[in-house]
Amino acid sequence: MDIQLNEMEARVLGSLLEKEATTPDSYPLSLNALVNACNQKSNREPVMDLDEAAVRGALRSLDEKGLARPLSLLDSRVTKYGHRLQEVFNLDRRETAVLCLLLLRGPQTPGELRTRGERLYRFEDVEGVELALNRLAERNPPLVKKLPRSPGTREARYAHLLCGDVEGWEPPEPAAESRFAPSASHDDERLSRLENEVASLREEVAVLKQQLSDFRRQFE
């Protein structure tokens, strides 16, 4: 199946995948919760500022492509949305986690994917990540590809192909990473864990706010 997404559709799809794994109690997501997920400052590269109209349009397009759908739940008067990526491509949890991270954060090395994906799927080692990447790359058509290794780097990065072919990878602007440029892999891992903890706390607050809002609606 040859499906091509734009950047907004990729962000919406990746956000649905992430929240299903990290906040299952609040999944599927309301439109408001999905907008917040798409615009997170952590675990997103690049950071976006999508409004409800943009997210709604991306959801409509994803629905037409069979990758997402609106759901009317008996215990909620608000329409919620879920993805269908696993059903469409018959993915397992490891492949889904890797693809989710690539959708949300762009090209990454197997080591980065293992560290950043702890809340999605706990890989025992980097070899497990590489196995999932190879399975995705061997599909017809492939869903990921290995990029040429950049000069001065030890590991090659992988990119998803749901938005079309990728020729290479350019690092973020130096100003955005200057504070962390001298860091070694240990510091990168520590920073990623801190980002994950902050994101988790924010998600818990968002879930509590949504539950409070749903509770109040019962008395309106």
Buried (B, 14 or more C-beta within 10 A) or exposed (E): EEBEBEEBBBBBBBBBBBBBBBBEEBBBBBBBBBBBBBBBEBBBEEEBEBEEEBBBBBBEBBBEBEBBEEEEEEEBEBEBBBBBBBEEBEBEEBBBBBBBBBBBBBBBBBBBBBBBBEBBBEBEEBEBBBBBBEBBBEBEEEBBBBBEEBEEEEBBBBBBBBBEEBEEBEEEEEEEEEEEEEEEEEEBBEBBEEBBEBBBEBBBEBBEBBEEEBEEEEEE
